[in-house]
């Protein structure tokens, strides 16, 4: 089966690693055609069974259809959301989406410009729900209707340390874009703004990194390791 361009990107995103037995060679990513009787389970995709599965997915999802994987993820998603402001085409959004997929966020919300650089997502946007809000007011109206607590992540004089803050199970972690940080409307509307402890010389950390730290903080408080 010929892969689509996105599937090719996904296979590349799995990161082929060198084969230790052959100097300079790369190990093929994923699995080949199914061997033996085909499973009697409609979650499996006949095309993947027939031709192999080279996607960047965890082993339990090998040979499953895309729809089956998303449905399984939807049944287990966590209670937190992530939002990032995108007024100047922030290049961190792809990283945020990829990390949100890893930590199984409910949704990623993009506030501002709808267009964003998908390369950093490494095709995880195919499995992660993403919602666009053209304005801050539109985003805040959604949060109010959904009943989730809005929490800003940024360095302000009145920010509370993320490390000691009890994160609500149903919340949305909001990040400003690289450089400007959180906009004033988000800051004013947030239930609280949280800061990440830093110990070096720089005044801030990358927005994509900050998002990963904040999501993992929620996971540590609410999700059992597996």
MOZIGI-V528590 format. One line per field, one symbol per residue. ss: DSSP state (h for helix, s for strand, l for the rest). phi: phi as a letter, one per 30 degrees, with the letter a starting at -180 (. if undefined). burial: I if it has 16 or more other ideal C-beta (glycine too) atoms within 10 Angstrom, else O. A space follows every 50 residues. Layout:
ss=???
phi=???
burial=???
This chain:
ss=llllhhhhhhhhhllllslllllllsllllsllllllllllllslhhhhh hlslllllhhhllslhhhhhhhhhlllllsssssssllllllhhhhhhhh hhlllllsssssllllllhhhllhhhlllssssllhhhhhhhhhhhllss sssllllllsshhhllllllssssslslllsllhhhhhhllsssslllll llllllhhhhhhhhhhhhhhhhllll
phi=.dddddddddddddiecddddbdidcdddibdedcjdddcbdddcedddd cjbcddbdedcdiddedddddddddbeddccbbbdbdbhddddedddddd ddcideaccccjdddbddeddhidddccdbbcbdbdedddddddddicdd bdcacbecdceedcdddddcabccbddejdiddedddddddaccccdbbc cddacedddedddddddddddbcddb
burial=OOOOOOIOIIIOIIOOOOOOOOOOOOOOIIOOOIOOOOOOOOOIIOOIIO OIIIIIIOOOIIIIIOOIIOOOOOOOOIOIIIIIIIOOOIOIIIIIIIII IOIIIIIIIIIIIOOIOIOIIIIIIIIIIIOIIOOIOOIIOIIOOOOIII IIIIIOOOIOOIOOOOIIOOIIIIIIIIOOIIIOOIIOIIOIIIIIOOOO OOOOOOIIOIIIOIIOIIIOOOIOOO
